[in-house]
Amino acid sequence: MGENILQWPVFSWAFAAPGLIFIFILLVIVFISRLRYLKEGQRKALWLSLAKFAVKRKLTPGELSLLKHFYDHLTEEEQDEAMHSKRKLHARLHDYLAHHSQIPARERVQMMDKLFPEIDFHMEVKSINDVQLGELCSAEFEEHRMLGAIVKKSDGALFVSLPDWRPHHDYAGVAARLYFFRLNIGGFLMDGSLQRASPGGVVFEPSGAVEFLGERHLMMQISIPALFTAWSVEAHGPVQVAAPPQESGSAASAAGADATAAPPAASLPLQFQGVTDRVSDRALVFVINRPSSAIEQLLHRYEVWEGDLELPGGFRLRCLGKITRAPGPDRFLFRYLNLSEAARNVLWQTIQTHNPEREKLL
């Protein structure tokens, strides 16, 4: 007699096991994906915290990119340690920069001194007496440009530590220079010569005056068109807003365009234009040709802006900065946050050739 088709089937683990295994594997995959998502979110949050700190310390876009490269090459454990310990962050970043000789030594000095200003940066470097133990410098002699640190002062000489460096010959008497950087003041070049060199360091003897490469705060009165773009520190790029819809007439006039098709979604950077009135090596004053109340609303919402203008001679000046109200109708002050040393030098030379006068922006 055939099977009774009306009889309920009997439960069997042989049939249920594959389905349960599949559900278990699916749950494991979901759990691992969720765990990775949470870890990625944590890593991103740590980086944003470091990036905001770096912008406040006036790192240039190039220095910020270098900092991101350094951060990305740390393990998750090292990222956690560095972000919760200033001492470990300092040590790991110093070690990273010390072994990247393709990065100019002066830029490495500036980057470290901006992030870790642990000495009195209100004091200029006028002689060996103003150099402090532990201070970073760029040691420059012959073809070498290396990141070093002052470890000792004795008998008018400086002992400079240069990790992993090995001398190739007798450097006694070779002309040399040390470059120091003080935040909010600028760079200083100390001329001299080497007394001797040994594995891991040199002894430097200064001679002559120290050359000041920093800010001297002059300005020029000049009218230059300038473009200001809202900047997102988190995204490290311009703030994007929805583009206004196109006029139907212009859309229909496009050759071969389908007038019935919906236009693609588009976005544009949030920007406004102005014209400079005064430009110094620290900031500039500009005026706008629209109601200032609209600009002030944007300034309350966005803290950092990118300024873009072309100096006489064709040099394009672009840097991040903060915008505040200046005395006078429709006047605003743009104070540079991360102007590079090269751009500052060009700006300084431009001011020198355009009737320079003592800075008076406010």
C-alpha positions in Angstrom: 0.0 0.0 0.0 1.3 3.5 -0.8 2.2 6.2 1.7 -0.5 8.0 3.5 -0.2 11.5 2.1 -2.5 12.9 4.8 0.0 11.9 7.6 2.0 14.8 9.1 5.7 14.5 8.4 8.0 13.4 11.3 10.7 15.9 12.4 14.2 14.8 11.5 17.5 16.5 12.5 18.9 15.3 9.2 16.7 17.8 7.3 16.9 20.6 9.9 20.7 20.6 10.5 21.6 22.3 7.1 19.2 25.1 7.7 20.3 25.7 11.2 24.0 25.7 10.1 23.1 28.2 7.4 21.4 30.5 9.9 24.3 30.2 12.3 26.8 31.1 9.6 24.7 34.1 8.5 24.5 35.3 12.1 28.3 35.0 12.4 28.8 37.0 9.2 26.4 39.7 10.4 28.2 39.9 13.8 31.6 40.2 12.2 30.4 42.8 9.8 28.9 44.8 12.6 32.1 44.5 14.7 34.1 45.7 11.7 31.7 48.6 11.2 32.0 49.7 14.8 35.8 49.5 14.7 35.9 51.5 11.5 33.7 54.1 13.1 36.0 54.2 16.2 39.1 54.6 14.0 37.4 57.4 12.0 36.4 59.2 15.2 40.0 59.0 16.5 41.3 60.4 13.2 38.8 63.3 13.2 39.9 64.1 16.7 43.5 64.2 15.7 42.7 66.2 12.5 40.8 68.9 14.4 43.7 69.1 16.8 46.2 69.4 13.9 44.1 72.2 12.2 44.1 74.2 15.5 47.9 73.8 15.5 48.0 75.4 12.1 49.3 72.4 10.1 49.3 73.0 6.3 47.3 70.7 4.0 50.5 68.9 3.1 51.4 68.4 6.8 47.8 67.2 7.4 48.1 64.7 4.6 51.4 63.4 6.0 49.8 63.1 9.4 47.0 61.0 7.9 49.5 58.8 6.2 51.3 58.3 9.5 48.0 57.5 11.3 46.9 55.0 8.6 50.1 53.0 8.9 49.7 52.4 12.6 48.0 49.3 13.9 44.7 49.6 15.7 46.5 49.1 19.0 49.1 51.7 18.1 46.3 54.2 17.1 44.6 53.7 20.4 47.9 54.2 22.4 48.9 57.2 20.4 45.5 59.0 20.7 45.4 58.4 24.5 49.0 59.3 25.3 50.6 62.5 24.1 54.0 61.1 24.9 53.5 58.0 22.8 52.0 60.1 19.9 55.1 62.3 20.1 57.5 59.3 20.1 55.8 57.4 17.2 55.5 60.5 15.0 59.1 61.6 15.7 60.3 58.1 14.8 58.1 58.1 11.6 59.4 61.5 10.5 63.1 60.7 11.4 63.0 57.8 9.0 61.4 59.6 6.1 64.3 61.5 4.6 62.4 62.3 1.4 60.4 64.9 3.5 62.4 68.2 3.8 63.9 68.3 7.3 62.6 71.9 7.9 59.1 70.8 7.3 59.5 67.9 9.7 60.8 70.4 12.4 57.9 72.7 11.8 55.3 69.9 12.0 56.6 68.5 15.3 56.9 72.0 16.8 53.4 72.9 15.8 51.9 69.8 17.3 54.1 69.7 20.5 55.0 73.2 21.5 56.7 72.3 24.7 59.1 75.2 25.1 58.7 79.0 25.3 57.8 79.9 21.8 57.6 83.6 22.7 61.4 83.6 22.8 63.3 84.3 19.6 66.5 82.4 18.8 69.3 85.1 18.9 72.1 83.0 20.2 73.1 79.6 21.5 71.7 80.6 24.9 68.1 80.7 23.5 68.3 77.0 22.3 66.9 74.6 24.7 67.7 70.9 25.4 65.4 68.6 23.6 64.5 71.2 20.9 64.1 69.8 17.4 66.2 71.3 14.5 67.2 70.6 10.9 70.9 69.9 10.6 72.1 71.0 7.2 75.6 70.4 5.9 77.0 69.3 2.5 74.2 67.3 0.9 72.6 66.3 4.2 69.3 67.7 5.6 68.3 65.7 8.7 65.9 65.9 11.6 67.8 66.3 14.8 67.5 67.2 18.4 69.7 69.3 20.8 70.9 66.9 23.5 73.7 69.0 25.1 75.2 72.5 25.3 78.8 72.8 26.3 81.6 75.4 25.8 79.7 77.3 23.1 78.8 74.2 21.1 75.6 72.2 20.5 75.5 68.4 20.5 72.9 67.4 17.9 71.4 63.9 17.9 70.9 62.4 14.5 69.4 58.9 14.9 70.7 56.2 12.4 73.2 58.6 10.8 76.7 57.3 10.1 79.5 59.7 8.9 81.3 58.8 5.7 84.4 60.9 6.4 85.9 63.4 8.8 83.5 66.4 8.9 85.6 68.6 11.2 85.5 72.2 9.9 82.6 71.6 7.5 80.3 74.5 7.1 76.8 73.8 8.6 73.5 75.4 9.6 70.8 74.6 12.1 67.2 75.5 11.4 64.9 76.1 14.4 61.2 76.9 14.3 59.1 78.7 16.9 55.3 78.7 16.6 53.8 82.2 16.1 57.2 83.7 15.5 58.8 81.8 12.6 62.1 80.2 11.5 65.7 80.9 12.5 68.9 79.9 10.7 72.1 79.5 12.8 75.3 79.4 10.8 78.4 77.6 12.0 80.6 74.6 11.4 81.0 71.1 12.7 83.6 70.4 15.3 83.3 66.6 14.8 80.9 63.9 13.7 80.3 60.5 15.1 77.6 57.8 14.6 74.3 59.2 15.7 75.2 62.8 16.0 77.4 65.9 15.4 78.9 68.7 17.5 78.0 72.1 16.0 79.8 75.3 16.8 77.8 78.5 15.9 79.4 81.5 14.3 78.0 84.9 13.3 74.5 86.3 13.7 71.3 84.2 13.6 69.1 84.9 10.5 65.5 85.5 11.2 63.1 83.9 8.7 59.8 84.6 10.4 57.0 87.1 10.3 57.7 90.9 10.4 54.1 91.9 10.0 54.0 94.4 7.2 51.0 94.9 4.8 50.1 96.3 1.4 46.9 98.1 0.4 45.7 96.3 -2.8 42.5 95.2 -4.4 42.5 91.6 -5.5 39.5 89.3 -6.2 39.3 86.5 -3.6 37.2 83.4 -3.3 36.2 81.9 0.0 35.0 78.3 0.4 33.5 76.7 3.5 35.8 73.9 4.6 34.9 70.6 6.3 37.7 69.5 8.7 36.0 66.1 9.0 35.9 65.5 5.2 39.1 67.4 4.6 37.5 69.2 1.7 35.0 71.9 0.6 31.5 71.9 2.1 29.1 70.8 -0.7 25.5 72.1 -1.1 22.8 71.2 -3.6 23.1 73.0 -6.9 20.2 75.3 -7.9 17.9 73.8 -10.5 18.6 74.8 -14.1 16.2 76.9 -16.1 13.9 74.7 -18.3 14.7 76.8 -21.3 18.4 76.2 -21.1 17.9 72.5 -20.5 15.7 72.2 -23.5 18.1 74.1 -25.7 20.9 71.6 -25.1 21.5 69.7 -28.3 20.3 66.1 -28.1 19.0 66.5 -24.5 15.9 64.6 -23.4 13.7 67.3 -22.0 11.5 64.7 -20.2 14.5 63.1 -18.3 15.1 64.1 -14.7 18.3 66.1 -14.3 21.0 64.2 -12.4 21.6 65.2 -8.7 24.4 67.8 -8.4 26.2 69.6 -5.7 28.5 72.7 -5.6 31.0 74.0 -3.0 29.6 76.6 -0.6 31.4 79.8 -1.6 31.3 83.6 -1.7 33.5 86.3 -3.3 35.2 89.4 -2.0 37.8 91.9 -2.8 40.9 92.5 -0.7 41.6 95.9 0.9 44.7 95.1 2.9 47.0 92.1 2.8 49.7 91.2 5.4 51.8 88.2 6.0 49.4 87.1 8.8 45.9 88.0 7.5 44.0 90.0 5.0 41.0 92.3 5.1 38.3 92.1 2.4 35.0 93.7 1.5 31.9 92.1 -0.1 29.3 93.4 -2.4 26.3 91.6 -0.8 24.5 92.1 2.6 26.9 91.2 5.4 24.1 89.6 7.4 24.0 86.7 5.0 27.8 86.2 5.3 27.6 86.3 9.1 25.1 83.5 9.2 27.5 81.3 7.2 30.4 82.3 9.5 28.4 81.2 12.6 27.7 77.8 10.9 31.2 77.1 9.4 34.4 77.7 11.4 37.1 77.1 8.8 37.3 78.6 5.3 39.7 78.3 2.4 40.9 81.5 0.8 41.9 81.6 -2.9 43.4 84.6 -4.6 46.1 85.4 -7.2 48.9 87.7 -6.1 50.5 90.2 -8.5 53.0 88.2 -10.5 50.7 85.2 -10.9 51.3 83.2 -7.6 48.1 81.5 -6.5 47.7 81.8 -2.8 45.5 79.2 -1.2 45.2 78.4 2.5 42.8 77.7 5.3 41.8 80.4 7.7 39.1 81.9 10.0 36.9 84.8 9.1 35.7 87.4 11.5 34.0 90.8 11.4 36.3 93.8 10.8 35.5 97.5 11.6 33.6 99.2 8.8 30.7 98.3 6.6 30.8 94.9 4.8 34.4 94.3 5.9 35.8 91.0 7.1 39.2 89.7 8.4 40.6 86.4 7.0 43.4 85.1 9.3 45.6 82.4 7.9 45.7 79.1 9.7 48.1 77.0 7.6 50.0 79.2 5.2 53.1 77.3 4.1 56.6 78.7 4.6 57.1 78.9 0.8 53.8 80.7 0.3 54.6 83.1 3.1 57.9 83.9 1.6 56.3 84.7 -1.8 53.7 86.9 0.0 56.4 88.7 1.9 58.3 89.5 -1.2 55.1 90.7 -2.9 54.4 93.0 0.0 57.9 94.4 -0.1 57.4 95.5 -3.7 54.0 97.1 -3.2 54.5 100.1 -0.9 54.8 98.1 2.3 53.7 99.8 5.5 53.3 98.7 9.2 50.5 96.2 9.6 47.2 97.7 10.7 44.3 95.4 9.8 41.8 96.4 12.5 
